[in-house]
């Protein structure tokens, strides 16, 4: 899964069926982190410029069709992240690394 932020500030969940990897891909460069922080609002919280905490509710609601099978795989991914210490203490966010200056995500 890729949490993608374009230059217009639009946040999307790309590759929602890829449960084996997760990262944030932001088109703006890291030097624009303060602006990006404001664009992300309560959906994603930056931790410096290297990592981000992604809201699980936002991820679920951003999946094109969160079917029962998708939710099962998503929960498995989150359980694995929990075993690595990548879930926030309140259980509401998952930690992922951030790639700055990313290109636009290709749509199928």
C-alpha positions as CSV (number, residue, x, y, z in Angstrom):
1,X,0.0,0.0,0.0
2,X,1.1,3.5,-0.8
3,X,-0.2,6.6,0.9
4,X,0.2,9.1,-1.9
5,X,0.1,12.9,-1.6
6,X,0.1,14.8,-4.9
7,X,1.2,18.4,-5.4
8,X,-2.5,19.6,-5.0
9,X,-2.6,18.1,-1.5
10,X,-4.9,15.2,-2.4
11,X,-4.2,12.1,-0.3
12,X,-5.0,8.7,-1.7
13,X,-4.4,5.1,-0.9
14,X,-2.7,3.5,-3.9
15,X,-2.2,-0.2,-4.4
16,X,-4.7,-1.0,-1.6
17,X,-4.5,-4.8,-2.3
18,X,-0.7,-4.9,-1.6
19,X,-0.6,-6.0,2.0
20,X,3.1,-6.9,1.9
21,X,4.5,-3.3,1.9
22,X,3.5,0.1,3.2
23,X,5.0,3.5,2.8
24,X,4.1,7.1,2.2
25,X,5.0,8.7,-1.2
26,X,4.8,12.4,-1.2
27,X,5.3,14.4,-4.4
28,X,6.5,17.5,-2.7
29,X,10.2,17.5,-1.5
30,X,11.1,17.1,2.2
31,X,11.8,20.8,2.4
32,X,8.0,21.4,2.2
33,X,7.3,19.2,5.2
34,X,5.6,22.0,7.2
35,X,3.2,22.6,4.3
36,X,2.6,18.9,3.9
37,X,2.0,18.5,7.6
38,X,-0.9,20.9,7.3
39,X,-2.3,19.2,4.2
40,X,-2.4,15.8,6.0
41,X,-4.6,17.1,8.8
42,X,-5.7,14.3,11.1
43,X,-5.2,11.5,8.5
44,X,-1.4,11.2,8.7
45,X,0.9,12.6,11.3
46,X,4.5,13.2,10.3
47,X,7.3,12.1,12.7
48,X,10.1,14.3,11.5
49,X,10.7,13.8,7.8
50,X,11.6,10.1,7.9
51,X,8.4,8.5,9.2
52,X,4.6,9.0,9.4
53,X,1.8,7.6,11.5
54,X,-1.1,6.7,9.2
55,X,-4.7,6.6,10.6
56,X,-6.1,3.2,10.4
57,X,-9.7,4.5,10.1
58,X,-8.6,6.6,7.1
59,X,-6.9,3.6,5.5
60,X,-10.1,1.5,5.8
61,X,-12.3,4.3,4.5
62,X,-10.0,5.0,1.6
63,X,-10.0,1.4,0.3
64,X,-12.1,1.3,-2.9
65,X,-14.1,-1.6,-1.7
66,X,-13.3,-2.7,1.8
67,X,-14.8,-6.2,1.4
68,X,-14.7,-8.8,4.2
69,X,-11.6,-10.5,2.5
70,X,-9.8,-7.1,2.2
71,X,-10.5,-6.3,5.9
72,X,-9.2,-9.7,6.9
73,X,-5.9,-9.2,5.0
74,X,-5.7,-5.6,6.3
75,X,-6.1,-6.8,9.9
76,X,-3.4,-9.4,9.3
77,X,-1.1,-6.7,8.0
78,X,-1.8,-4.5,11.1
79,X,-1.2,-7.5,13.4
80,X,2.2,-8.0,11.8
81,X,3.0,-4.3,12.2
82,X,2.0,-4.6,15.8
83,X,4.5,-7.4,16.4
84,X,7.2,-5.0,15.1
85,X,6.1,-2.1,17.3
86,X,4.7,-0.1,14.5
87,X,1.3,0.6,15.9
88,X,0.6,3.7,18.1
89,X,-0.1,3.2,21.8
90,X,-3.7,4.0,21.2
91,X,-4.0,1.4,18.4
92,X,-5.2,4.0,15.9
93,X,-2.2,4.5,13.7
94,X,0.5,2.5,11.9
95,X,4.0,3.7,11.3
96,X,5.5,3.9,7.8
97,X,8.6,5.4,6.2
98,X,8.2,8.4,3.9
99,X,9.6,8.9,0.4
100,X,9.8,12.6,-0.6
101,X,9.8,13.9,-4.1
102,X,7.9,10.8,-5.4
103,X,6.3,10.8,-8.8
104,X,2.6,10.4,-9.4
105,X,1.2,7.0,-8.7
106,X,0.2,5.1,-11.9
107,X,-3.4,4.0,-12.0
108,X,-4.4,0.8,-13.7
